[in-house]
Amino acid sequence: MKRVVVTGIGALTPIGNTVSEYLDGLKKGVSGADKITLFDASNFKTHFACEVKNLVVTDHINRKEASRMDRFAQLGMIAATEAMEDSGLDLEKINLDTAGVIWGAGIGGLQSLEKEIEDFITGSGTPRYNPFMIPKMIIDIVAGLISIKYGFRGVNYATVSACASSSHAINAAFDHIRLGRADVVITGGSEATILKPALGGFNSMKALSERNDDPKTASRPFDRDRDGFVLGEGAGALILESLESAQARGAKIYAELAGAGASADAHHITAPHPDGLGARNVMKMALSDAKMNPEEIDYVNVHGTSTPLGDIAESKAILQVFGDSAYKLNINSTKSMTGHLLGAAGAIEAIAGILAINHNFVPPTINHFNDDDRLDNKLNFTFNVAQERKVNAVLSNTFGFGGHNSSLIFKRFN
């Protein structure tokens, strides 16, 4: 099978609107959480989220095109554009028939659906729906829009697996390239659900933190007093390419995508398996796929949502997979800074791992105040401050409601 490398990255996150800004936020341990500005959340149990900040969409997409896109698509297009520009791909020199797009989102165009329903209810009652409502709403539209922009005529579809969606997109793109079905794939994910239906829905599930008096410290993965995740939005994009293609054009190579795994908990619609069974299995699959031993992994970017049950289950799984070498790992939850980007989480967290390899550091898990006695606190969760170390290999975990699990392994290219 062909080797697969990363030749371009793009990130639009609550702690930075470009890859360089995101890197700076990761190193400094910045919190992206604050009071919601996108709508009045005062009647909800949670009043805060991790919004993308200071973004003028029309600086990136012309006004007419932007008006025909849901926010989740706008964010995805901006991140994909950064990744493509970063990659240096020359569209006149690649085979567009073997260039594709696989994109992930868990919920998609909820903003557009919400608006059309509200307009109908408050209007005359006559159905006057926007002709772009359906294309703005459907999850696969971002893959379509990216392919149209760049003329990519190869594989093109969306992956939907709740919060594991963009990790599964990367996983699928990996397979298409190594099996020879594609030479280049733009992959990743986007999400924009800081909206009344999402906030209310997650509140009713008791999934969100309600720490309204101190939003910036609300996302507390592995802390004793964690009380739920913080809703985030954004996008991450990766250009995956066969090693042959990358070397033929003299491309910059950030890392090699060495292995991937996918599993199911087969346990509960929202709760993780209490013993971390699905998480254990997916990490083992990724290691086996990469033909790597646990001892070769330096850093695990965990799903780490800051929920009482999830953090415990994942830490149990890490101990089962890594054994004594677990204590030599750095573990980090990027969500402590960015919040939970749902379907886009896997993409920006994969990029965090790639940046760790290229800059030899592990981002912190911020907002740690008290140890949780239910965890093995001898594990290095990289609490509060980034740690410098040589990072040769990163395992990135993403899990979704429904019991969907995905793990990716990136390693230093040699």
C-alpha positions in Angstrom: 0.0 0.0 0.0 1.1 3.6 -0.6 2.4 5.8 2.1 0.3 8.9 3.0 1.6 12.2 4.1 0.2 15.6 5.2 1.3 18.4 2.9 -1.1 21.2 3.9 -3.1 22.3 7.0 -5.8 24.9 7.7 -7.5 25.8 11.0 -10.3 28.1 12.0 -10.8 27.7 15.8 -12.0 29.5 18.9 -8.4 30.2 19.8 -7.0 31.3 16.4 -8.4 31.9 12.9 -5.3 30.6 11.1 -2.9 27.7 11.8 -0.2 30.1 13.1 -2.7 31.8 15.5 -4.0 28.3 16.6 -0.4 27.2 17.3 0.2 30.3 19.4 -3.0 29.7 21.4 -2.1 26.0 22.0 1.4 27.0 23.2 0.0 29.6 25.6 -2.9 27.6 26.9 -5.5 30.1 25.9 -9.2 29.5 26.7 -11.6 30.2 23.8 -14.7 30.3 26.1 -16.7 33.4 26.7 -20.3 34.7 26.8 -22.3 33.8 23.7 -22.6 36.7 21.3 -24.2 35.0 18.4 -27.6 35.1 20.1 -29.2 35.9 23.4 -28.6 32.9 25.6 -29.8 34.4 28.9 -32.8 32.1 29.1 -30.7 28.9 28.8 -28.9 27.0 31.5 -25.6 27.7 29.8 -24.7 31.3 28.7 -21.2 30.7 27.2 -19.5 28.8 24.4 -16.2 28.8 22.4 -17.0 31.0 19.4 -14.8 31.8 16.4 -13.8 35.4 17.0 -13.2 38.5 14.9 -14.1 36.7 11.7 -15.3 38.7 8.7 -16.5 36.0 6.3 -16.6 38.3 3.3 -12.9 38.8 3.7 -12.6 35.2 2.5 -15.7 34.5 0.5 -17.5 36.9 -1.8 -20.8 38.2 -0.4 -23.1 36.4 -3.0 -21.4 33.0 -2.4 -21.4 33.4 1.3 -25.1 34.2 1.4 -25.7 30.8 -0.2 -23.8 28.9 2.5 -24.6 28.0 6.1 -22.0 29.1 8.6 -20.6 25.6 8.9 -19.9 25.6 5.2 -18.3 29.1 5.4 -16.0 28.0 8.1 -15.1 24.8 6.2 -14.3 26.7 3.0 -12.1 29.1 4.8 -10.1 26.4 6.5 -9.9 24.3 3.2 -8.6 27.4 1.4 -5.8 27.9 3.9 -4.8 24.3 3.6 -4.7 24.4 -0.1 -2.7 27.5 -0.2 -0.3 26.0 2.4 0.1 22.9 0.3 1.4 24.7 -2.8 -0.6 22.3 -5.0 -0.6 23.5 -8.7 -4.0 22.6 -10.1 -2.6 22.6 -13.6 0.0 20.0 -12.8 -2.1 17.4 -10.9 -4.6 14.9 -12.2 -7.9 16.3 -11.1 -9.6 13.0 -11.7 -7.6 11.4 -8.9 -8.0 14.4 -6.5 -10.9 14.2 -4.1 -12.6 15.6 -1.0 -13.9 13.8 2.0 -15.4 16.1 4.7 -17.0 15.5 8.1 -19.7 17.2 10.2 -21.9 15.9 12.9 -24.9 18.2 12.5 -24.3 20.4 9.5 -26.5 23.3 8.5 -28.6 23.7 11.7 -28.4 27.5 11.4 -30.2 27.5 8.1 -32.8 25.1 9.2 -33.5 27.1 12.4 -33.8 30.3 10.5 -36.2 28.9 7.9 -38.5 27.4 10.6 -38.5 30.6 12.7 -39.3 32.7 9.6 -42.2 30.3 8.7 -43.6 30.4 12.2 -43.4 34.2 12.6 -44.5 34.9 9.0 -47.9 34.7 7.3 -48.0 30.9 7.4 -47.5 30.8 3.6 -44.5 28.4 2.8 -41.9 30.7 1.4 -38.7 28.8 2.0 -35.4 30.0 0.7 -34.4 28.0 -2.5 -31.0 27.5 -1.0 -32.3 26.0 2.3 -31.7 22.4 1.3 -28.1 22.9 -0.1 -27.2 25.1 2.8 -28.4 22.4 5.3 -27.1 19.1 4.0 -23.8 17.9 5.5 -22.2 16.8 2.2 -22.4 20.3 0.7 -19.0 21.3 2.0 -17.3 18.5 0.1 -19.2 19.5 -3.0 -18.3 23.2 -2.6 -14.6 22.4 -2.2 -14.6 20.1 -5.2 -16.3 22.8 -7.3 -13.9 25.5 -6.2 -10.8 23.4 -7.1 -12.2 21.2 -9.8 -11.4 18.0 -7.9 -13.3 15.2 -9.8 -12.2 12.2 -7.7 -13.8 10.7 -4.6 -16.3 13.1 -3.0 -18.5 12.5 0.0 -19.2 13.3 3.6 -18.8 11.3 6.8 -21.3 11.6 9.7 -20.5 10.0 13.0 -21.4 12.7 15.5 -18.2 14.0 17.2 -16.0 11.4 15.4 -17.1 12.7 11.9 -14.0 14.5 10.8 -11.7 11.8 12.2 -13.6 9.3 10.1 -13.2 11.6 7.1 -9.4 11.6 7.6 -9.5 7.9 8.1 -11.4 7.4 4.8 -9.2 9.7 2.9 -6.2 7.8 4.2 -7.7 4.5 2.8 -8.5 6.0 -0.6 -4.9 7.2 -1.1 -3.1 4.2 0.2 -5.2 1.9 -1.9 -4.4 3.9 -5.0 -7.9 5.3 -5.6 -6.7 8.9 -5.1 -3.5 10.8 -5.2 -4.6 13.9 -3.2 -7.6 14.3 -0.9 -8.8 17.5 1.0 -10.2 16.2 4.2 -11.3 17.4 7.7 -14.5 18.9 9.0 -16.5 21.9 10.1 -19.3 22.6 12.5 -21.2 25.7 13.6 -23.8 24.8 16.2 -23.7 27.6 18.7 -27.4 28.0 18.2 -30.5 27.8 20.3 -31.5 24.3 19.3 -28.1 22.9 20.0 -27.5 24.7 23.3 -31.0 23.8 24.5 -30.7 20.2 23.3 -27.3 19.6 25.0 -28.5 21.4 28.1 -31.5 19.1 28.4 -29.1 16.1 28.2 -27.0 17.6 31.0 -24.0 17.4 28.7 -22.9 21.0 28.9 -21.0 22.8 31.7 -23.2 25.4 33.4 -20.3 27.3 35.0 -21.7 30.7 33.9 -19.8 32.6 36.6 -16.4 31.5 35.2 -16.7 30.4 31.5 -13.0 30.4 30.7 -12.3 27.7 33.3 -15.5 25.7 32.5 -13.9 23.1 30.3 -12.0 21.0 32.8 -11.0 17.6 31.4 -9.8 15.2 34.1 -10.5 17.7 36.9 -12.5 16.5 39.9 -15.1 19.2 39.5 -15.7 18.9 35.7 -19.4 19.3 34.9 -19.7 18.9 31.1 -18.3 20.1 27.9 -18.3 23.6 26.3 -19.8 24.0 22.9 -17.4 25.1 20.2 -17.4 25.9 16.5 -14.8 26.0 13.7 -13.1 23.9 11.1 -9.9 22.0 10.3 -8.6 20.9 6.9 -5.7 18.6 5.9 -4.3 18.0 2.5 -3.4 14.3 2.4 -1.3 13.1 -0.5 0.5 9.9 -1.5 4.2 10.1 -0.8 5.0 9.6 -4.4 2.9 12.6 -5.4 4.3 14.8 -2.7 7.9 13.9 -3.5 7.4 14.3 -7.2 6.4 17.9 -6.7 8.9 18.7 -3.9 6.1 19.3 -1.4 6.7 20.3 2.2 5.7 17.3 4.4 4.4 17.9 7.8 4.0 14.3 8.9 3.1 10.9 7.8 -0.4 9.5 8.6 0.8 6.0 9.7 -2.4 4.3 10.9 -6.0 4.5 11.7 -8.7 2.6 13.5 -12.5 2.6 13.8 -14.7 0.8 16.3 -18.1 0.9 18.1 -18.9 0.8 21.8 -22.1 -1.1 21.1 -23.2 0.1 24.5 -25.4 3.2 24.8 -26.6 6.1 22.6 -24.7 8.8 24.6 -22.7 7.2 27.4 -19.3 5.6 26.8 -18.6 2.0 27.7 -17.7 2.2 31.4 -14.5 0.2 30.9 -13.5 2.1 27.8 -13.9 -1.1 25.6 -14.5 0.7 22.3 -11.8 3.3 23.0 -9.4 0.5 23.8 -10.2 -1.4 20.7 -9.9 1.6 18.4 -6.4 2.5 19.7 -5.2 -1.1 19.3 -6.5 -1.1 15.8 -4.7 2.1 14.9 -1.4 0.8 16.4 -1.8 -2.5 14.5 -2.5 -0.6 11.3 0.6 1.5 11.8 2.6 -1.5 12.7 3.8 0.3 15.8 4.2 -0.7 19.4 2.6 1.4 22.2 6.0 2.4 23.4 6.6 4.3 20.1 3.8 6.8 20.8 4.9 10.0 22.6 1.6 11.9 22.9 -2.1 11.0 23.0 -4.5 13.8 22.1 -7.5 12.5 23.9 -11.2 13.0 23.2 -11.2 14.4 26.7 -14.5 16.3 26.7 -14.7 17.2 30.4 -17.7 15.0 31.1 -17.7 12.9 34.3 -18.0 9.5 32.6 -16.1 10.0 29.4 -12.8 11.2 30.9 -12.7 8.2 33.2 -13.5 5.6 30.5 -10.8 7.0 28.1 -8.1 7.1 30.8 -8.9 3.4 31.6 -8.6 2.5 27.9 -5.2 4.2 27.7 -3.9 2.2 30.7 -5.2 -1.0 29.1 -3.5 -0.3 25.7 -0.3 1.2 26.9 0.4 -0.6 30.1 3.5 0.7 31.9 4.4 2.9 28.9 1.3 5.0 29.6 3.3 6.7 32.3 5.8 7.9 29.7 3.2 9.5 27.6 2.0 13.0 27.5 -1.8 13.2 27.4 -3.6 16.4 26.4 -7.2 17.5 25.9 -7.3 20.3 23.3 -10.9 20.7 24.2 -9.9 22.4 27.5 -9.0 25.4 25.2 -11.2 25.1 22.1 -14.3 23.6 23.6 -15.9 20.8 21.8 -16.2 21.4 18.0 -18.4 18.3 17.7 -18.0 17.0 14.1 -14.9 19.2 13.5 -13.1 18.2 16.7 -11.1 15.4 15.2 -9.7 17.6 12.4 -8.5 20.4 14.6 -7.1 17.9 17.2 -5.3 16.0 14.4 -3.7 19.4 13.4 -2.7 19.9 17.1 -0.9 16.6 16.9 0.8 17.5 13.6 1.9 20.9 15.1 3.3 19.0 18.1 5.5 16.9 15.9 6.7 19.9 14.0 7.4 22.1 17.0 8.3 19.5 19.6 5.9 20.4 22.3 2.7 19.1 23.9 -0.2 21.5 24.4 -1.6 21.8 27.9 -4.8 20.5 29.4 -5.8 23.8 31.0 -8.2 24.5 33.9 -6.9 21.8 36.2 -7.5 22.6 39.9 -8.2 19.4 41.7 -7.1 15.8 41.1 -9.9 13.2 40.6 -9.3 10.2 42.8 -11.2 8.0 40.2 -8.3 8.6 37.8 -4.7 7.3 37.8 -3.1 10.6 38.6 0.4 9.2 37.9 -0.5 9.7 34.2 0.9 12.9 32.7 -2.1 14.9 31.6 0.1 17.9 30.8 -1.9 20.0 33.2 -2.0 23.8 32.8 1.3 24.4 31.0 2.6 23.2 27.6 5.5 20.8 27.8 8.5 20.8 25.5 9.6 17.3 24.3 10.6 15.7 21.1 7.4 14.3 19.6 7.9 11.6 17.0 4.4 10.0 17.0 0.9 11.2 18.1 -2.2 9.2 18.6 -5.4 11.2 18.3 -8.8 9.9 19.7 -12.3 11.1 18.8 -15.5 9.5 20.0 -19.1 10.2 19.1 -22.6 9.8 20.4 -23.9 6.4 19.2 -20.6 4.8 20.3 -18.6 5.8 17.2 -14.8 5.7 17.8 -11.9 6.8 15.6 -8.2 6.9 16.2 -5.4 8.3 14.0 -1.7 8.0 14.3 0.6 10.7 12.8 4.4 10.3 12.9 7.5 12.3 12.0 8.3 11.8 8.3 11.5 10.0 7.7 
